[in-house]
Amino acid sequence: MAVSDWPLELTREAYGRTLVELGQENPRIVVLDADLAVSTLTKYFRDAFPDRFFEMGIAEQNMVGVASGLALEGYIPFLSSYAMFLSGRAYDQIRQDVDYQQTNVKLAAAHGGISVGQDGPTHQSMEDLAALTAMVNMTVIVPADFHQTKKLVRWAAAYDGPVYFRMGREKVPMITDESTPFEYGKMIQLVDGTDCTIIATGLTLFMAMEAQRELATEGISVRVLNAPFLKPIDETAILKAAQETGCIVTAEEHNVWGGLGSIVARVVVGSKHLVPVEIVGINNMYLSSGPWTDLMEVAGLTTSRVKDAVRSAMRRRDQRVATV
C-alpha cells in the first residue's frame, strides 16, 4: 500500500506539542495519563508543567473520574490512554461521569484502529467510535493528519463540553495544511467531482485521495470529503453529495457496524435522496499481530477496495435509473 506523495508525521506528535502551547496560554489546562506518556506524547507537557501533569497509572476508570472532578472545579483536563483501553475499560465512567454530567473533559484516544499493528488484537480498537457516538452529549472527532490534530486540540480546549478524539500510532500522510479550515461539525471538501462522492475519516483519507486520482485517469470524476467530525455529522454536506453525485462511498478504520458508514447511511435513508451508499471498513473481524500495512490489506482497507466501491456504487445508481 503506497502512501505516495505526502510527507508523513504522527498525529500524537501534534497532540503533545499543542498541549504545551495551550499550557503556556491557559493555567487551567491540566493533563492526565495512564502510564503511557511516552507513547501518547503527553511527556512534553509533563516535562514543561510537572505541577499540572497527573500520572494516574494503569487505571483508566479512576483517571476518568478524577478528570471529571477537575473539570467540575474549573480546570480543562485532557486525559490520554490507548483508544481500546479508554473506550473499553472506562466506558461506564465516561458515560456516567463525563457524558451524562456534561463535564468539560477531553478524551484523547491514542493508538486507535487496527494500524496499531504489532501490539496485537487486544490493543486494536475498531468499536470505539460506535460506542462513543452513541453517547448523548459527546463530540467525536477523528483527525486525518498532523495539521488537523493541532487544530482540533486547540478547538477542544476552547469548547465547553465532553470531547473524544482518536489518533493513530503510525506516521500518516499530511494531506491538509495549516490553511485548511476546521469548523465544528463540518466536513471539508478536498476535491470536487460529479460521478460519486467518497467520504473518509482519519487514516483512510489518503486512500480516498489516491482512489480519486487513479479513477480520474479512467474518466471517473470523484468528490472527496474529509469527515473529522463523526458527531455531530455534517448532514448538509452528505445530502448535497447525494443530490449532486448520486452515490456515496464511505471509508473508515472501524468496524462496519457503527461508525462513519452507518451514520452516513442513516442520514441518506432519512432524506429524499435515496442514493446507493457503499461502506469500506473492517468487516466484523478480529485481526492478528503484524505490520500495520499488512493488517490493513487483510482487512480490505486499501485504495483498490475504495475504487471498487466507487464503481459498485455507480453501477447500482445507474441500474436504478435504468429501471425507473
N, C-alpha and C positions, 0 to 999 in steps of 0.2 A: 504494500500500500504506500503510495507516494504522498509525501506532504509538500512536495514540489517547491513552489516558488516563494513561499512566505518565510520570513525569519521566525525562529522558534523561541519561546520563552515560557516560564512557569506562571500559571495564574496565581499560585500561592506566593510567588515572589512579589507580585503586585499587592497581594493582601498584606504581607508582612511589612513591606516598605510604606504602604499607605497608612497603616496603623501608627507608625512612628510619626508621620506627618500630622495625623489627627491628634496624637498625644501631645504634640508641641502646641497645637492650636487650642485644645479644649481639655482642661483638667478633669472633666467629668468622664473622659474616656478611660475605661479600665478593661483589662484583658485577662481571661481565664483559660487555662489549657489543661488537658487530661494526660499529662506526661508525654506530650508529643510536640513540644515547642520547636524541636529541631526539624521535625517533618512539616509541621504546619507553618513554620517560619514566623511564629509569634516570638521567637527568640530575639528578633530585632527589637521588639517592644520591651521584652523582659530586660534586655541589656540597657536600653535607654531610660526606662522608667520602672526600676525594680519595686518601687513602693506602690505601683498601680498594676502590678502583674501578680496573679494568684495561680500558683501551681496546685491543682486540685487532685493530682494523682489519677490512677485509672479508676475513676468513679464519676462517670458521665451524669448519672442521675443526680448525685449530690451537686455537681457543678451547675446543672440547670437550675436547681433550687436556689443555690447561692446567687447565681446571676439574676434571678427574678427578684430576690431580696434587695440586691444592689440597685436594680432598676427602680424599685419602689422607693428607694432613698434618693433618687435623682441622678444616679450615675447612668452611663451609657455603656453597658457591658457587651463586649464581643467575646464569645466563647468558641473554642475550637476543639474538634476531635475529628476522627475519620467519619465519613458520612454513614458508614454501616453502623458504627457504634452509637453515633449521636441519634440517628433516626430510629435505630433498633432498641438499644438498651434504655434510652432515655425518652422513649415515646410518651409514656404516661406523664412524666414530669413536664415535657414540652406541652402536652395537651392541657394539663391541669394548671400548671404554674405560669406558663408563658401565654399560650393562645387563649385559654378561657379568661384569664385575668388581663389580657392585652398588655402585658408588661413589655417595656421597651428593651427587649433582648435581641441581640443579633447572633444568629446561629451560623457559624462558619464551618461548613462540612467539607473537609479536605479528602483527597484520595477517593473521590466519588466514581461511580460507574464500574465497568469491568476493566478499564485501562489501567487499574492499579496493578495488573499483571501478575508478577511473581509472588505477591502477597497471598494469592490464592483465593478460593471462593468464599472463605469465611470473612474476607476483608472487602469483597466486591459488593457494592450497593447498586441494585437495579430496581429497588422497590421504594426508595426514599421519596421520590417526587410524588408518587401516587399517595403515599401516606401523609406527606406534609401539605399537599394541595387540598386534601380533604378536610384540613383544619379550617375553621370558620374565619379567623382573623389573620391568618398567616400570609405574608407575601413571600412568594417562592421565585427565586432567580437562579438561572444557570448561565454564567458569563461564558462567552466564546473564547476569550483570549486575555492577554495581559492588560491591554488598554481598557477593555470593558470591565475587568475586575477592579481596576483602580477607580473607575467611575462609580461602580455600584457600592464599593466600600464607603466612599465619600457620601454617596446618596443615602446609604443606610444609616450613617451617623447622624444625618440631619433629619431623617424620617422618624416620626414618633409612633412606634408600633413594632410588633414582632416580625422579624425577617429571617428566612432560611435561605442560604445560598450555598451552591455546590461547586467545588473546584476539583480539578484532577490532580494526578500525581506527576504525569509526564509533561515535558515541554510541548506546547501546541502552537500551530501556526498563528501568527499575529495578522489577522485579516482586517480588523478595524484599526483605526488610528486615533490620535488624540482629538481629531476634529469630528469623528463620528458621533452623532447625537446619542444621548442616553436619557430617556424620558420615562417616567413612571408608567408602567402598564402598556408601553408601546413597542411594537415590532419595528425593525429597521429594514427598509428596502435597500439591498446592496446592488441588485441587478434587476432591471425591468425586463419583462417578457410577456408574450401573448398566448403561448400554447399550453402552458402548465405553470403551476407555482410550487416551488419547494420551500417548505418552512422548516428550518433547522434550529436546534438549540445546542449550546455547548460545543463539545469536541466535533460533532458531526457537521458543523458549519463548513469546514473546509471540504468535506465530501460533497456537500451541496454546490459549492463554488466550482469544484473540479467537474462535477457532473454537468453543470450549466455550460461550462466552457467546452467540454467534449461534445455535448449534444448540439451545441451551436454549429459545430463543423458538419453535422448531419442535417442542418437546416431547421432544427427544433429550437424555438425561442422560449426560454425558461426564465421566469421571475424567481428571484431568491430573496426570501425574507428571513432575517435573523430574529429569533424569539428569545431574548434573555428572560423576559417575564413569563412564567407559566401561570402565575396567579398574582394579580389579575391578568387575564388573557386579553389580547387586543382583538376584540370581536370585529371591529371596523375593518382592520387590515385583512382578516380572514374572509369576510363577506365580500370585500372589494376584489380579492383574489379570485374567489369563487365566481363572481359575476363576470370578471374581465378575462379570466384564463380558462374557466370551465372545468378545471380539475386541479387537485391538490395532492402533493406528496409531503409527508412529514418525516423527519429524521431525528433520532434521539438515541442516546446511550442509556437506555432504560428498557424495562420490560414493556412489551406492547400492551399489557394490562395496566391501565393507568398511564399517567404521563402526558406528554405533548399530543401524541396522536389521538388519544381518547378525548382530550379536551377540544381539539380542533374538530373532530368528528361530531361531538356534541353540539358545537356551535353551528355546524353546517346543517345537521338534521333538524335543528330548531328554526331554520330560516326558510325562505322561499327559494334559495339557491341550492337545490339538492344535487350537488355535483359529486363525482367519484372522489374518494379520499383513500390513498394508499399509505399505510403506516410502515416505515422502516425502523425497526427496533429489535430488541432481543426477544426471540420468540419463545418465551416461557421456559427457559432452560438455565441450569447452572453451568458455569464454565469451570475449567480447571486452572492450574497454575501455569504460567508461561509468559513469554514476551507479549506485551500488550497488543502489538500489531497482529500477532498470530491469533490472539483471543478475539480481536475484532473481526478477523477473517472468518473464524469458526462461527461467530455469532451472526455473520452476514452483514456486519456494519462496514460496508465498503462503497466506494464510488460506483462500482459496477452495479451493485444492487439498487442504489438510488436511481441510476439511469434506467434500469429495468422497470422500476416502479413508475417512473415518469411515462415510459412507453405504455405500460399496462393501464395507467390512469387515462391516458389519451385514447387508447382503444376502447375502454369502457364508455368514455364520454361520446366518442364517435358512433359507437353501436347504438347508444341510447337515442342519439339524434336521428340515426337512420331508421329507427323503428317507430318514431313519433309520427 
